[in-house]
Amino acid sequence: MRRRFPKELLCAAAVVSLGPGPARGQSAELPPLLPWSGASETLAAAPEDPWATPAERSGFVTSPDSEQTLAWLQRLAEADRRVRLLRVGASLDGRPIWLAVVSKEGASTPGRLRATGRPTLLVQAGIHAGEIDGKDAGMMLLRDLTVRGERSELLETANLLFVPVLNVDGHARRSPHGRVNQRGPAQTGWRTNGRNLNLNRDYAKLDTPEVRCAVELLRTWPVDLYVDVHVTDGMDYQYDVTYGAAGAQPWSPEIARWFDERARPALDADLERLGHVPGPLLLSVDSDDPGAGILGWTATPRFSNGYGDARHLPTILVENHSLKPFRQRVLGTYVFLESALRLLAEEGDSLREAIRRDRAGRPARVPLAFRVPAGAKPEVSLKGVGWRRELSAISGGHRVVFTGVRSQVRLPVHEMSEPTVVASRPLAYWVPAAWPEVIERLERHGVKLERTSEWRELEVEMYRLEEARLSTSPFEGRMTASARPVAERRVESFPPGSARVPADQELGTLAMLLLEPASPDSFFAWGFFLEALQETEYIEGYVIEPLAERMLEEDAAVALAFEQRLASDPDFARDPAARRRFFYERTPYFDERHRLYPVGRELPE
């Protein structure tokens, strides 16, 4: 039988209805506050308790800064040998990233934690440093697992890894003006890191030291379940803790089934017993019209949950509702994390079996991108909040006004369930030595590869990047690219230092998502191969003109194609440079490697 929360929490006689709380983030601009009370209130330590967290001492008005957080965690580690506090990385500004390792044995290395044989939960907080609920809830849970002893029995059956703040530079940029749409804490950190990059868009490209650190933890520590804690943006509704894993087309179908059948029912039940309202991830299709429905999102590998799905690592994205007070959100997060530890104790074997099956799978065809299919959309019943749309003198359009009245609503679901691009699984990819940054990042992901020590010549499939386009402005610090890949077979030579990346491996699907140029989170899409789009040779007009005349005389097919293009394309007909280029591209002087994606696909014979 599944173990539940202690009876005294469920039968708490005195539960407190949350008042308006701190002034910050609760001005008249926000929708009306929904009253709340729950048995989880008794999880909070009294402010005078010697082991109260800084947030508890403030009555959940504030969240501690970096120095206060570290001081409290160090005091806890000094007081209880079961907590090991490790510096596991640093930001570009030199701020340390900390990991708390909590186990019955006080393990301090991946090997020692693995030797316990128990399943391990990794909780990551503050990847968006303004969304800091996970840090304060995690500190409370660490305290109760150890020095207070109220949850210490959980360490008999599971281990905990806890990153209190991943975006340490954003956490240091504290301000009362960080999250205008969020009810508390009084000061929040910033969404992006010190280089203005969003860490939860970096899991595929690995540009930031913070996400490189996170991926290194996933690679080296024995993680069975990864929980990334956020706070939402968007519309008003009754749910206070929303969460989800993969989308409608998961790359890890066995893990997705485990989540739907084993995890969500247990997590929801625990949250509801303690007075919270759990729900699915809710993303508005149109922020100016809630009635337009919600998006059934399928995350790509730039996001933590999409990345976990791609590497067959069970990953849950928690999104607490920003319009609920900080106290309520932190208590809900505590309940979620404790429930996740209990879940691992009871369902750890079934989860590990799901992981094993997904990692053993080698689907012949892998979807790279998804869209919402055309046609009628199914509807779902949700615990919503009433709204009305009014004409706005500010925008000249409509604005949404949430009424603060609970209501059951039915909304269409726009499910991203239709694959738009599907790639066949090759034997291997070949990455030339000229692209060391791509090879290095594959290694950081843990993708297995073989470096050549001599020249290799072989027949491969390569892509010609037709209709290539670059973004008009930077996105996450990069000029992104898109193209229509057209496959062609050719004999290619790969120099020493090139990498052969087998697709028949545990991370083969991740390798495909990173190396297939049509994938929205491929290295090509993130601008790692811009040189392949650049033209370096050219021809003078006085040379191409006589060449073109001779081609028209000697090649009937070229002449016909030219006449048809003139007749069908007025812009081409009026453009002297385009007309000359038409002939240049058909001469042997044109660069035959122009727009050739340099990564080869080794195919079965």
C-alpha positions in Angstrom: 0.0 0.0 0.0 1.2 3.5 -0.9 2.5 5.4 2.2 0.8 8.8 2.5 1.6 11.9 4.5 1.4 11.8 8.3 -2.0 11.8 9.7 -1.5 14.9 11.8 -1.1 16.9 8.5 -4.4 15.6 7.1 -6.3 16.2 10.3 -4.8 19.6 11.1 -7.4 21.5 13.1 -6.0 25.0 12.5 -5.4 26.0 8.9 -4.9 29.6 8.0 -6.6 31.3 5.1 -4.0 33.3 3.2 -4.6 37.1 3.4 -3.3 39.5 0.8 0.3 39.1 2.0 3.2 41.4 1.0 2.5 44.4 -1.2 4.9 43.4 -3.9 3.1 41.7 -6.8 -0.3 42.0 -5.3 -1.4 45.4 -6.5 -4.7 46.2 -8.2 -3.2 45.4 -11.5 -3.3 41.6 -10.7 -6.6 39.6 -10.8 -8.4 39.0 -7.5 -6.7 36.6 -5.1 -8.5 33.2 -4.6 -8.7 32.5 -0.9 -6.9 29.3 0.1 -6.3 27.2 3.2 -4.7 23.7 3.3 -3.3 21.1 5.7 0.1 21.7 4.2 0.2 24.9 6.4 1.5 22.7 9.2 4.6 21.8 7.2 6.0 25.3 7.9 8.3 25.7 10.9 7.5 28.5 13.3 9.6 31.6 12.7 11.3 31.1 16.1 12.3 27.5 15.3 16.1 27.3 15.3 15.9 25.4 12.0 13.3 27.6 10.3 14.4 28.6 6.8 14.9 32.3 6.0 11.6 32.2 4.1 9.8 30.7 7.0 11.3 33.3 9.4 9.9 36.0 7.2 6.5 34.5 7.1 7.1 33.7 3.4 7.4 37.4 2.6 11.0 37.1 1.4 13.3 34.5 -0.1 16.9 34.5 1.0 19.7 35.9 -1.1 22.7 33.8 -2.2 24.8 34.4 0.9 21.9 33.6 3.3 20.9 30.5 1.3 24.5 29.2 1.4 25.0 30.0 5.1 21.8 28.1 6.0 22.8 25.1 3.9 26.3 25.0 5.3 25.0 25.1 8.8 22.7 22.2 7.9 25.6 20.1 6.4 27.7 20.8 9.5 24.9 19.6 11.8 24.0 16.4 9.9 26.5 14.1 8.1 23.7 12.9 5.8 23.9 16.2 4.0 26.9 16.8 1.7 27.3 20.2 0.1 29.4 20.2 -3.0 30.5 23.0 -5.4 29.8 21.5 -8.8 30.2 24.5 -11.2 30.4 28.2 -11.6 28.8 30.9 -13.7 30.8 33.2 -16.1 30.8 35.8 -13.3 32.5 33.2 -11.0 29.5 32.5 -8.7 29.5 28.9 -7.5 26.7 26.4 -8.2 26.0 24.1 -5.3 24.7 20.6 -5.0 23.3 19.1 -1.8 23.6 15.3 -1.7 21.3 13.8 0.9 21.5 10.0 1.7 21.4 7.8 4.7 25.1 7.0 4.3 26.2 10.6 3.7 27.5 9.7 0.2 29.5 12.4 -1.4 30.4 10.9 -4.8 28.3 9.5 -7.7 29.9 6.1 -7.2 29.0 6.0 -3.5 25.5 7.2 -4.1 25.1 4.6 -6.9 26.3 1.9 -4.5 23.3 2.4 -2.2 21.1 0.9 -4.9 18.3 3.2 -3.9 16.5 5.4 -6.5 17.6 9.0 -6.6 15.6 12.2 -7.2 17.3 15.3 -8.6 15.5 18.5 -7.8 16.6 21.6 -9.7 15.5 25.1 -8.6 16.1 28.6 -9.9 16.9 27.9 -13.5 14.8 31.0 -13.9 15.9 32.8 -10.8 12.7 34.9 -10.3 10.8 31.6 -10.1 12.4 30.5 -6.9 9.8 28.3 -5.1 11.8 25.2 -5.5 14.8 26.6 -3.5 12.7 27.4 -0.4 10.7 24.2 -0.5 13.8 22.2 -1.0 15.5 23.8 2.0 12.4 22.9 4.2 12.4 19.3 2.9 16.2 18.9 3.5 15.7 20.1 7.1 12.8 17.7 7.7 14.7 14.7 6.2 17.6 15.3 8.5 18.0 17.5 11.6 14.3 17.6 12.5 13.8 14.0 11.6 10.2 14.3 10.6 10.7 12.7 7.2 14.0 10.9 7.8 12.3 7.5 7.0 12.3 8.6 3.4 16.1 8.3 3.3 15.7 4.5 4.0 14.2 4.1 0.5 15.5 7.0 -1.7 18.2 9.5 -2.1 17.9 13.2 -2.9 20.1 15.6 -5.0 19.2 19.2 -4.7 20.4 22.2 -6.7 19.1 25.2 -4.8 19.9 27.7 -7.5 21.1 27.0 -11.0 20.9 30.5 -12.4 23.2 32.0 -9.8 23.9 35.2 -11.6 20.2 35.8 -12.2 19.6 35.0 -8.5 22.1 37.8 -7.5 20.2 40.3 -9.6 17.4 40.7 -7.0 14.8 43.4 -7.3 11.2 44.2 -6.2 10.5 44.6 -9.9 11.6 41.3 -11.3 8.2 39.5 -11.8 5.3 41.9 -12.1 2.8 39.0 -12.7 3.9 37.0 -9.6 2.6 37.2 -6.0 5.8 37.2 -4.0 8.4 36.9 -2.8 9.1 40.6 -2.0 12.3 40.5 -4.1 13.0 38.2 -7.0 15.9 37.3 -9.2 16.1 37.7 -12.9 15.0 35.3 -15.7 18.2 35.2 -17.6 21.9 34.7 -16.6 24.7 37.2 -16.5 25.0 37.0 -20.3 21.3 37.5 -20.8 20.7 33.9 -21.9 17.7 31.9 -20.9 19.1 28.7 -19.4 16.0 26.7 -20.2 16.6 27.2 -23.9 20.1 25.9 -23.7 19.9 22.1 -23.1 20.6 21.2 -26.8 23.3 23.8 -27.7 25.1 23.9 -24.3 26.3 27.5 -24.6 26.1 28.3 -20.9 28.3 27.0 -18.0 25.2 26.6 -15.9 23.4 24.2 -18.2 26.7 22.4 -18.9 26.8 21.9 -15.2 23.3 20.6 -15.0 23.9 18.1 -17.9 27.1 16.9 -16.2 25.1 16.1 -13.1 22.5 14.2 -15.2 25.4 12.3 -16.9 27.5 11.4 -13.9 25.1 11.0 -10.9 22.7 8.1 -10.7 19.5 10.1 -11.4 16.2 8.2 -11.7 13.8 11.2 -11.7 14.6 14.8 -12.6 12.3 17.6 -11.4 12.8 21.1 -12.7 10.8 23.7 -10.6 9.4 26.9 -12.3 6.6 29.4 -11.8 4.1 30.1 -14.6 3.2 33.1 -16.7 -0.2 33.4 -18.3 -3.8 33.1 -17.5 -5.7 32.7 -14.2 -7.1 29.4 -13.0 -7.7 27.5 -9.8 -4.7 25.1 -10.0 -1.7 26.1 -7.8 0.7 23.3 -8.8 0.7 22.4 -12.5 3.2 19.9 -14.0 3.9 17.7 -16.9 6.5 15.5 -18.7 6.6 14.7 -22.4 4.1 15.7 -25.1 1.7 13.7 -27.2 4.6 12.2 -29.2 7.2 11.3 -26.7 10.7 10.0 -27.6 10.5 7.9 -24.4 7.1 6.2 -24.7 7.6 3.8 -21.8 8.6 6.6 -19.4 5.6 8.7 -20.6 3.3 5.7 -19.9 4.8 5.4 -16.4 4.3 9.0 -15.7 0.6 8.9 -16.8 -0.3 5.6 -15.1 1.9 5.6 -12.0 3.2 9.1 -11.2 0.4 11.6 -11.9 -2.3 9.7 -9.9 0.0 9.4 -6.9 1.3 13.0 -7.0 -2.2 14.4 -7.6 -3.6 12.5 -4.7 -1.0 13.7 -2.3 -1.3 17.3 -3.4 -5.1 17.1 -3.0 -4.9 15.6 0.4 -2.8 18.5 1.7 -5.2 21.1 0.3 -3.6 21.9 -3.1 -5.1 21.9 -6.6 -2.8 20.0 -9.0 -3.3 20.3 -12.7 -1.7 19.8 -16.1 0.7 22.3 -17.7 -1.6 25.0 -19.2 -0.3 27.2 -22.0 -2.7 29.7 -23.7 -3.1 29.5 -27.4 -4.0 33.2 -27.4 -3.2 35.3 -24.3 -5.8 37.9 -25.3 -8.5 35.3 -25.6 -8.5 32.4 -23.0 -11.5 30.9 -24.8 -9.3 30.1 -27.8 -8.0 27.1 -25.9 -4.8 25.6 -24.5 -1.7 24.3 -26.2 -0.9 20.6 -25.8 2.9 21.4 -25.9 5.5 18.9 -27.1 8.8 20.2 -25.8 12.0 20.1 -27.9 15.4 19.3 -26.5 16.2 23.0 -25.7 13.9 22.7 -22.7 14.7 20.5 -19.6 11.6 18.3 -20.0 12.2 17.9 -23.8 15.8 17.2 -23.2 15.0 14.6 -20.6 12.6 12.9 -22.9 15.2 12.8 -25.7 17.8 11.2 -23.5 15.3 8.8 -21.9 15.6 10.4 -18.4 12.3 10.8 -16.6 11.8 14.5 -16.2 9.0 16.5 -14.7 8.5 20.2 -15.3 6.7 21.8 -12.4 5.0 25.2 -13.0 3.5 26.7 -9.9 0.8 29.3 -10.6 2.3 32.8 -10.4 -1.0 34.3 -9.3 -1.0 32.2 -6.1 0.8 33.6 -3.1 4.5 32.6 -2.4 3.6 30.8 0.8 1.0 28.6 -1.0 3.3 27.9 -3.9 6.3 26.9 -1.6 4.1 24.6 0.5 2.7 23.0 -2.7 6.2 22.4 -4.0 7.2 20.8 -0.7 4.2 18.4 -1.0 5.2 17.6 -4.6 8.8 16.9 -3.7 8.0 14.7 -0.7 5.5 12.8 -2.8 8.1 12.3 -5.5 10.5 10.7 -3.0 7.7 8.4 -1.8 6.8 7.6 -5.4 10.4 6.6 -6.1 10.4 4.3 -3.0 7.3 2.6 -4.2 7.6 2.7 -8.0 11.4 2.8 -8.4 11.6 -0.6 -9.9 8.8 0.0 -12.4 10.4 3.3 -13.4 13.8 1.7 -13.9 12.2 -0.9 -16.1 10.6 1.9 -18.2 13.9 3.6 -18.5 15.6 0.4 -19.5 13.1 -0.3 -22.3 13.3 3.2 -23.7 17.1 3.2 -23.7 17.1 -0.2 -25.4 14.7 1.0 -28.1 16.0 1.9 -31.6 13.0 3.1 -33.6 13.8 3.1 -37.3 12.1 6.5 -37.8 12.3 9.4 -35.4 10.0 12.4 -35.5 12.0 15.7 -35.3 9.3 18.4 -35.0 5.6 18.6 -34.4 2.6 20.7 -35.1 -1.1 21.0 -34.2 -3.1 19.0 -36.9 -5.9 20.7 -38.8 -9.5 20.0 -38.0 -11.8 20.0 -34.9 -10.1 20.1 -31.6 -11.1 17.9 -28.6 -12.3 19.8 -25.5 -11.2 19.3 -21.9 -12.9 20.4 -18.6 -10.7 22.6 -16.5 -10.9 24.3 -13.1 -10.8 27.8 -14.3 -11.5 31.3 -13.2 -14.2 33.4 -14.9 -13.1 36.1 -17.4 -14.6 38.7 -19.7 -13.2 40.5 -22.7 -13.5 44.3 -22.8 -12.6 46.9 -25.4 -9.4 48.6 -24.4 -8.7 52.3 -24.8 -5.0 51.5 -24.3 -4.5 49.0 -27.1 -7.5 49.7 -29.3 -8.2 46.0 -29.1 -9.6 43.7 -26.4 -8.2 43.1 -23.0 -8.9 40.1 -20.7 -10.3 40.8 -17.2 -10.3 37.8 -14.8 -13.1 38.0 -12.2 -11.7 35.9 -9.3 -14.8 33.7 -9.5 -14.1 29.9 -9.7 -15.7 28.2 -12.6 -15.6 25.0 -14.5 -14.7 25.7 -18.1 -14.4 23.6 -21.3 -11.7 24.6 -23.7 -10.3 23.2 -26.9 -6.9 21.5 -26.8 -4.5 22.3 -29.6 -2.3 19.2 -29.2 1.1 19.2 -30.9 0.6 15.6 -32.0 1.4 15.6 -35.8 5.0 15.1 -36.8 6.1 17.5 -39.4 9.6 16.1 -40.1 10.6 12.4 -39.6 14.2 11.1 -40.1 15.3 7.5 -40.7 17.9 6.2 -38.3 21.3 5.8 -40.0 24.1 3.5 -39.0 26.1 6.5 -37.9 26.8 10.2 -38.5 30.2 11.5 -39.6 31.2 14.9 -38.2 34.3 16.3 -39.9 37.2 17.4 -37.8 36.7 21.0 -39.0 33.7 21.3 -36.6 35.4 20.6 -33.2 32.8 22.6 -31.3 30.1 20.2 -32.5 32.1 17.2 -31.5 32.9 18.6 -28.1 29.3 19.3 -27.4 28.2 15.8 -28.4 30.7 14.6 -25.9 29.4 16.9 -23.2 25.9 15.4 -23.7 27.4 11.9 -23.2 26.9 10.8 -26.8 29.3 8.0 -27.6 31.5 8.6 -30.6 34.7 7.3 -32.2 37.4 9.7 -33.4 39.3 8.7 -36.5 43.1 8.6 -36.5 43.5 8.5 -40.3 41.7 9.7 -43.4 38.4 7.8 -44.1 36.7 7.7 -47.5 33.2 6.3 -47.7 29.9 6.6 -49.4 27.5 8.6 -47.3 24.2 10.5 -47.6 24.5 14.2 -47.2 22.0 17.0 -47.3 21.9 20.0 -49.7 20.4 22.9 -47.7 17.8 24.4 -50.1 15.8 27.5 -49.3 18.2 28.4 -46.4 17.2 31.3 -44.3 18.8 33.1 -41.3 17.0 34.8 -38.5 16.8 38.6 -38.8 17.8 39.1 -35.1 19.6 37.0 -32.5 17.7 34.4 -30.4 19.4 33.3 -27.3 22.7 34.8 -28.4 22.7 33.1 -31.8 21.6 33.7 -35.4 19.4 30.7 -36.0 19.0 29.0 -39.4 16.5 26.9 -41.3 16.5 25.1 -44.6 14.9 22.4 -46.6 17.4 19.5 -46.6 17.5 17.5 -49.8 19.4 14.2 -49.5 22.1 13.1 -52.0 24.5 10.2 -52.1 28.2 11.0 -52.5 31.7 9.7 -51.7 33.2 11.9 -49.0 36.6 12.0 -47.3 36.8 12.6 -43.6 40.2 13.7 -42.1 41.8 12.5 -38.9 40.0 13.8 -35.9 36.6 13.4 -37.4 33.9 11.7 -35.3 31.8 8.7 -36.2 28.6 8.9 -34.0 26.8 5.5 -34.0 23.0 5.9 -33.9 22.7 2.5 -32.3 23.3 3.7 -28.7 21.2 4.8 -25.7 21.5 8.4 -26.8 21.0 7.7 -30.5 17.7 9.6 -30.6 19.3 12.6 -28.9 22.2 12.4 -31.5 19.6 12.5 -34.3 17.8 15.5 -32.9 21.1 17.3 -32.6 22.6 16.3 -36.0 19.5 16.2 -38.4 19.4 19.8 -39.8 15.6 19.7 -40.0 15.3 19.3 -36.3 14.4 22.7 -34.6 17.0 22.2 -32.0 19.8 20.8 -34.2 23.2 22.3 -34.2 22.5 23.6 -37.7 19.3 25.3 -36.5 21.3 26.9 -33.6 23.8 28.4 -36.1 26.8 26.0 -35.7 27.1 25.4 -39.4 26.6 28.9 -40.9 29.8 28.6 -42.9 28.1 26.0 -45.0 25.7 28.6 -46.3 28.3 31.1 -47.2 29.5 31.5 -50.8 33.2 32.3 -51.2 33.9 32.1 -54.9 32.3 34.3 -57.6 32.5 35.1 -61.3 32.8 38.4 -63.1 30.0 39.5 -65.5 32.4 39.8 -68.4 33.3 36.1 -68.0 29.8 34.6 -67.5 28.2 36.5 -70.4 30.2 34.6 -73.2 29.9 31.4 -71.2 26.2 31.8 -71.0 25.9 32.4 -74.8 27.8 29.2 -75.5 25.7 27.2 -73.0 22.5 28.4 -74.8 23.9 27.3 -78.1 25.2 24.0 -77.0 22.8 22.8 -74.3 19.1 22.6 -75.3 18.0 21.7 -71.8 19.7 24.8 -70.3 18.1 27.0 -73.0 14.7 25.6 -72.3 15.0 26.0 -68.6 16.2 29.6 -69.0 13.2 30.5 -71.3 10.8 28.9 -68.9 12.2 30.8 -66.0 12.0 34.1 -67.9 8.4 33.5 -68.7 7.3 32.4 -65.3 9.3 34.6 -62.9 9.0 38.4 -63.7 11.4 39.3 -60.8 14.0 37.0 -62.3 13.5 38.4 -65.7 14.2 41.9 -64.4 17.3 41.0 -62.4 20.5 40.9 -64.4 22.5 39.4 -61.5 20.0 36.6 -61.0 20.0 35.9 -64.7 23.8 35.6 -64.7 23.7 33.5 -61.6 21.4 31.1 -63.4 24.2 30.2 -65.7 27.0 30.4 -63.2 25.4 27.7 -61.0 25.4 25.4 -64.1 29.1 25.8 -64.8 31.8 23.6 -63.3 33.3 26.8 -61.7 30.4 27.1 -59.2 31.3 25.7 -55.7 29.7 22.3 -55.7 29.9 22.3 -51.8 27.8 25.4 -51.5 24.9 24.8 -49.1 26.2 21.2 -48.5 25.6 20.2 -44.8 29.0 18.8 -43.9 27.7 16.0 -41.6 27.4 12.6 -43.4 24.9 9.9 -42.8 26.4 6.3 -43.0 23.6 4.1 -44.3 23.2 0.3 -44.4 24.4 -1.3 -47.7 
